[in-house]
Structure formats: C-alpha cells, structure tokens
C-alpha cells in the first residue's frame, strides 16, 4: 500500500513540474512575440466633404444649381514610428455619373530628424496652394484661383520619389522638398487641337525616358514662424518620345508667401496668402486644326498666374457670433500665351463671408466675378459671375 501511495505522489509531482514548464514556455513565447513585433500599427480615416448652392451667370444667362460637391476620404496607416502610408480618393459626379479618382497614394520612411523619404503618387510641393490649401474646409473660398486645376498651369500630382525635411541654420528655420518624377506631358493637338502646347499633369505613366526634377525651399524669417517665403522649381522634357516633340522641355517656377498674425487693435487674426507661377515651354510647331495642306503655326509658349488673398477673423472679441465669422477676399489673374488657340487673359475677384461652426466645419457665402475669359474656340465667353453658399466639413 505504501508503494502505491509513493507512486501516486511521484506521478503528481511530475505533473506539477510539467505544468510549470509549459506555463514558463508559454510566457517566453508571448514575450518573444512582443519583442519581434516591428511596431505599433495605427489606422486612421480622415478627409472632407463639401456641398452647396450656386447661381452662375455667363454672358447674361443664369443657371441655378445645388452642387453635390465631392467626398474625399484620406486613408492613413502608421506601421511604426518611421514607416507611414497615406492615400486620398475623391468621389464626385461627372456628367451625371458618380466617379472615384485617386488623388495620391504614397509611402514615407523617416530616415532621421532632418530627412523623410517618400515614394508613390503625391501632390507636388510646387508652391503651397495645391499641397496645403486646396481642401474644401481649408480653402477660405469655395473656388480655386485662376490657373489652378483643370486647364491651369500649376502642377498638381505626379509619380516618383521625394526627400523632405526641415532644419535650422543659426536662428533661421527652413524646410525643403526635392523630388524626381515622371513629369507633366505636352499636348500636341492631335486629340484636343485647341489645347496644343498646354501641359497635362497627374498622369501615372511617363511618355518618355527622361525624368523631371523639382523642389521647393521654404524660409521662416521670424522665430515664431508667422511668415513663410517659398521658392519652387520644376524642369524636364515633356514631349512624347519618338515624336516631333520629344526634345521639348518645360521649366516652371513659383514664389509663395504666407503670413498669419494677431492684430491686437482689431482683436483679430489676419491671414495673408499669395503665389506667383511662371511656365516656359520650348518652341514647337503645331498643326493648324482642320487644315488639310499641312500648315503649322507656333507661338512663344510662356504663361504666368498669381493670386493674393487676405482673410480677417475677429477671434478675440467677446461676442461669440462675431468670433465665428471670417471675411475673405482674393484677386487672381492668368496670362496664357499670345498666339495660342487657348490664349486668354482673365482676372478674377472673389469675396466671401464664412461662419465657423467648429474648427473644421465652415459655412461659406461668397460672390465671384471673372472677366476676360475666352479663346479661339469660345470667343463670346467673356465674363462669368457666381454667387454661392457652400458647406464644408473636415473629418
């Protein structure tokens, strides 16, 4: 009997020892799993939406429309403290149908405190408007300045690689971006005869083996960073390889300005923005549309555009209603090449009154008048006036 009891005691001891060993191995395995994890992943959904009403008058003909606007979700993913991914999609109505488009999608890796590398399709840091100010809830007006967007001369997005960062030189703060991209492409008039000599931006594939280089340098002359002065440039071949335009180059330059300052005697914040763009495209001969004899024409392909904008928000007055209001005004102009079929020299004045529901939700009411529109294809379109009420929300 004693032998049987002793045998049970030994077996029970082995069982306890085996359980302790298994528990220890499980803890070690869990710890190793945590140690081997590359980083703490975080996913975030941001973006914005805007919609509104517009009354547009063109040459004494007025149209009234509720604008469905667009929804722009921005997906952001943090793989670790150094590795990030972001993508922006834009959904809106085009010719009565809802369509999605990819605005940008890129990956970033933090090399050190002064350099971050990214690759993919990204908004070009050519000036500041397209990269930092165009979202509907950030743009103080419901429209863009002349020369931006469809038919404009300002670069939008492209595919390539970029290095960016910021640093101090003495007491002076600077930021920078340098990039290598596929580059814009020249319209030769074969598809759209009236736009021969224009540049098209944002294409995923290159039309030649040459790559376009560019960059921007931002300077903050004051220690509180209330003012920034930026210089941008972009250069490269834009003609299609193997065509008569394969050696045509484009050189683009920009200067941008920003000032945000508290004005004590007005109990307000003054926000001033501005940008000047210059585009020079190499000489080329283009076929005369609808001519069967092979006639060509040429022109000096230089363009420029600029805008200046100022807004005033009485953020420090006692009345809450007045604190939420903001006055804004903008002047912009575009000079297209003389002799081009898309030649025009419009000017635009836009005035607005905004009501900020919260820091990222704004109700905009404004009036905009544009004179000098028109080209060889629509010479009678000389003026355009618009009154609008828009609601924009960032999320």
N, C-alpha and C positions, 0 to 999 in steps of 0.2 A: 504494500500500500504506500509506504514511504517513497518507493521508487517511482510510483505513478504520479504522486504529488510533485516530486522533484522534476519529473519530465514536463509536467504542465507549467511549472514555474520557469523552466528554461525556455520552453516554446513561447510563453508570454513575453519574456524579456527580449527575445529575438524580434517579436512583432513590434514592440515599442521602439526598438532600435531602428527597424526598417522604416517605420512611420516618420521618425525624427529625420532620418537620412533623406527620405523622399521630400519632406517639407523643406529641408535645407536646400536641396537641389532645385525645387520649385522657386524658392525665393531668389536663388542665384540666377536662375534662368530669367526671371522677371527683371531683376536688376540689370542683367546683360542686355535685355531687350530695350530697356530705357536708355542705357548708355549708348547703344548702337543707333538710336533714333537720330536722324540727321538734323532735325529742327522742329519747332512747334509750328505746324501749318495753320494758317488762318485764312478763311474765305470771307469776302465782303462783296455785297451788291450795292452799288451806288448808281447815280445817273440823274436825269432830269426829264421833265415833261413840260410842254407848253401848248397852249391853245388860245383862241381868241376870235375877235370880230374885226373885219377890215372893210373900209369903204374906200375904193380906189377909183380915181378919176384920171383918165388918159385922153387928152385932146377932147375935153368936154363930154366924154362918155363915162358914166359912173357905174361901177359894179359893187354890190354889197354881198359879202360872204362871211360865213362863220368858218374860220380856219381850223381844220382838225389838228394842225401843228404836227409835232413828232414826239415820239418817245425814244429816249436814248439811255438804255441800260449800260452801265460800266461794271464789268466783272474784274475783281482784283483778288489775287491769291498770293499769300506770303508763305513760301516754302520754308524759309529760315530767316535769320536776321540779315542775310546777304542776298538771298535769291527771291525775286518777285516776278509776277506775271500780271498783265493788265490787258483788257480788251474792251473796246467800245463798239456797240452796234447802234444803228439809227433806223427806226421804223417810221414810215410816213406814207401818205397817199400820193401816188403819181399817176396821172391820167385815170383817175377813178379806181385804181387798184392799190392795195396796201403792199408795200415792198420793204424788205430789210436790206441794209447795207452794212458792210464792215468799215468802220472809220479808222480803227487802228487795233493792232494786236502785237504785243512785244514782250520780251523778257528782259529783266535787268539783273545785274550782278554787281554788288558793291565791292570794288577792289580794295579801296582804303578810304580814309576820311576825305580824300580830295578827288577821287575818281570813281564814277559809276559807269559801267558798260551796259549797253542795251542793244538788242537786235530784233528785227522784225519790221512790221509796218507801223510807223509812228508819225505823229504830227510834227512837221518840221518847225524848229525854232527860228523861223525867219521873221524877225520882229517878235511881237508879243501877242497880237490880237488872235491869230488862229490857234496858238498853243494854249493861251491862258485866259482869254477874254470872250471867246465866241459862245460858250454855253449859255442857253437862254436865261438862266437865273443869275448869271454873272454879267452878261451884256446889259448895260443900263438902258438900252433901247431895244425895240423888237426887231430891228433890221440890222444888217451889216453895212459898213461904209462902202462907198463905191470902190471897185477894184478887188473886192474880196468875194470868194465863192464862184459860182458858175459864170464863165466868161471873164473872170478877173485876171489880173497879172500877178497875184500874190500866191506863192507856193502853199500847198495845203499839206498833204501827207505823201510819204514815199516809203520804199522798202530798202533797208540797208543796215548799217551798224553805226553806233554813235558812242562817243565818250563825253561825259558831262560831269560837272562838279563846281565847287566854289572854294575860294581861298582868300587869305588876306595878304596884301603886300604893304607892310607898315600898318597904318591905320585905315587903308583903303580896302574895301571889300569888293571882290569881283566874282562873277560866275561865268561859266563858259560852256559851250557845246561845240563839238566838231564831229562831222559825220561824212560817210561815204555811202551814196545811194545810187539806185538805178537812174534816177533823174527824170525831169519832165521830157515830153516829146513834142516835136514840131508838127503842127497841122499843115500838110502840103496842099490842101484844097481839093484833093481827089474825092473826099467824102463830103466835106462841107465847104464848097467853093467860097462862100462868103467869109470864111474864117481862116483863109490861107495866111500863114505867118504867125498865128496865135500858138501859145503853148497849152498843152493839156497836162494836168497834174494828177497824181494819185494812182497811176497805173501800177499793177503788180509786176508785170514783166517789162524788161528793157527792150528797146528797139535797136540797140547797138551794143558793142562790147566795151565802149567807153563808160566809165562811171563818173558821176557828178560829185564834186566835193563842196562842202559848205560848212558854215559855222556861225556862231554868234558870241559876242563878248558883251557882258553887262557890267556896268560900273556904278557903284553906290558911293557918291562923293561925301555923304554925311554919315556919321556914326549910327544914327537912329534909322538908317535905311529908308527914309521918307522919299528919297528921289533915286531913280534909276535911269541911266542913259545907255542904250544898247546899239551895237553895230553888227549888222548881219551881211553875209555874202554867200553866193552860190554860183558855181561855174562848171560847165561841162558841155559836151556835144549833145545835141537834141535831135539831129536828123536820123532817119532810118538808114541802117547800114545797107549798102548796095544800091541806094537810090541817088538821085542827083543832089540830095540834100545831106548826104552822110557827113560832110565836114562842117555843117552849120553849127555854131556854138551859141550858147546863151550865157550872159553874165548879168546877175541880178544883185542888187544892193538894197539895204534898208537901214534906216535910223529910227529908233523908237525912244519915247520919253514917257516917264511916269512920275507923278508927284502926288502924294497923299499927305495932307497936312491939316492939323487942327487950327481953326481960325477963331481965337478966343472972343474977339469983339462981336463975331457973328454967332457964337455958340454953335459952330457947325464944323463939319469935315468937308474939305474941298478935295476933290479927286480929279486930277487932270491926266489925260492920256492922249498920245499922238503917235503917228508913224508915217514915214515917207518911204515909198518904194520906187525903185528905178529898174527898168528892164531893157537890156540891149541884146538883140538877136542879130546874128550875122546876115550879111547880104545874101539874097537868093532871088531867083526868078520864078514867078508863079504863072500858071496858065490862066488866060482870060476866060472866065466862065462862059459856056455856051458858044465859044468861038471854035470854028472847025478848021481854021487855017493855021493853027499852031502858034498864035500870038502869045507873048509873055508880057508881064508887067513886073515892076519892082518898086520898092519904097524903102525909106530909112526906117528900120523896124525898132524904134525906141518908144517906150511908154513910161509913164510915171503916174503915181497916185499918192494922195496923202489925206489924212483926216486929223482933226483936232477936236477933242471932246472934253467938256468940263461938267462936273456934277457937284451939287451942293446939298448936303443933308444936315439939318439942324438937330444933331443928335444930343445936344446938351441943354436944350431948352426944357422948361418944366412941363409944358403941355405934352401929354403922351401922343395925341393925334398928330401934332406938328412934328414930333420926334420921328415919326414913322414915314414922313414924306421926304421926297427927294426930287429936286429939279435937275434936269439934264439937257444939255444942248450939244449938237455935233455938226461940224461942217466937213464935207469931204468933196474931192474932185478927182476926175480921171482924165488923163490925156492919152488917147490911143494914137497910133502912128498916122501921120498925114499921108494920104495916098493909098492906105489900106482899105479894103472893102468894109472893114469893121471900124473905120475911123469915126471917132466921136470925142466930144469934149464936154461931158456933163458935169454939173455941180449939184450938190445936194445939201439942204439944210433940214435938220431934224430936231424937234423939241419934244420933251416928254416930262410927265409928272408921274412919279412912282409912289406906291404905297406898300411899305414892307410889313407884311403880316407877321413874319418872323425873319430870322437872319438868312433863310434860304428860300423863302416864298414871297413873291412880289407880284403886285397887280400894276400893270403899266398902261398908261394912257398917253397917246402922243400924236403928233402931226408931222408929216414929212413931205417936202416938195423937192422935185428933181427936174432940172431944166437942162436942155442941150442933148437929150437922148437922140438916138437915130443914127443910121448908117446907110450905105447904098441900098440895102435890102428893105429898110423901113424908114425912108426919109421923112415921112409925115409924123413919126412918133417923136415929138419934140419936148413934151412935158408929162410929168406924172405926179399926182398928189395923192396922199394917203392919210386917212385918219384911222387909228386902230385902238383897240382895247385888248390887251394880252394878259394872260395869267401864266406865270412860270413858277415851277417848283423843283428844287433840287432834293434828291433823296439819297 
